[in-house]
Amino acid sequence: MASSQMSLLLVALLALTASTSAVPTIFDIVNQFGFPSGILPDSVESYSTSPSDGDTFTFVVYLKKPCYVKYDYLVHFDTEISGKISNGQITELKGLKAQSFWFWLNVDEIKVDGRSLQFTLGLVTVKSDISLFVDIPTCKDKALVPCCLRSLI
């Protein structure tokens, strides 16, 4: 009886050690700062973070290849996305563009604003419901072509 309890305790300790030594994914990290996992696509290959100042961290995320994701707007992810992340805010963002009509605008900042994400694209600010970003999206190789342009291609 004592040996079965000891075995159970040993298994529990091994499981706890394994779970605490696991390296967090980039999706875990963005969650820790109050962002939903779906702000990044599924093609993340690796990432790095380092403390910047106070509660702010500098990050670089590497994707397997550049790609597109359709949220409220079509978004282009470069192979390298970088910036500074703190609780509810990403600043100095590089490597992310959103399509507005016929123009591609750099996404400079992302902020959590209640149940919305607020995106700053130069002088333009756009809000999207946070529920659009819960699931991790699949990266597409090509931009989606609007229906009215398909006959021209």
C-alpha positions, 0 to 999 in steps of 0.5 A: 500500500505504501509503495503504491502511494509512493509511486503515485506521488512520484508520478505526480511530481514528474508530471508537475516537473514536466509541466513547469519546465515546458517552454511557453508558446508565443500564443501563451505569451500573448495571452499573458499580456491580455491578447487573444491567441488569434492575433498571430497565425498558425505558421509561427516557426520561432520567437524571442523575447527580452525585457525592455523596460519595466513590464514591457518586453521586446519581441520578434516572431518568425513565420515560416513564410509571409502570408495573409489572414482575413479578419475584418480586414485582410492582413499581411504578415511578413516573415518577421514581426517585431515590437514591444508588448506590455499589458494590453498594448503592442507598440513599435510594431513592424511586419504587419499590414492591413488592407484598407480599400486599395491601400496597404497600411502598416499596423503600428499599434494594437491595444485591448479596449474592453471587448475590442482590439484597437489597431492604429494604422498611421493616422487611422484607428480601427476597432474589431471585436475581440471574438474574431481573434480567439481562434488561431487563424490559418495562414494563406499564401495569397491574398484573397481577390475580391469577387468583382476583380476575379474576371480581370485576373 
